[in-house]
Amino acid sequence: MESRVSALESEIAELKQELISSADLIKALAEQNSQLVQAVSALQKRARLLLVAVAALGVGVAVVATLLFIR
């Protein structure tokens, strides 16, 4: 009986350690996820800015081409 109790106590200690390790991993993954969300947000803003710049450049090229064509 004593050996069974000792084995169960040992298993409980191992499970507690696994629980702590899992909690640490979840915390680290949540932190990484937050950083990734921020990075994606920044990239989306840059993509929108680039789209606006390309559109403005396209309009400028069209205006110049039209002015050259009219002459």
HUFEN-V432396 format. One record per pair of residues at least 24 apart in sequence whose C-alpha atoms are under 8 Angstrom apart, sorted by the first residue. I is the first residue (numbers start at 1). J is the second residue. If there is no record, write none. Layout:
# HUFEN-V432396
[[I:J] [I:J]]
This chain:
# HUFEN-V432396
none
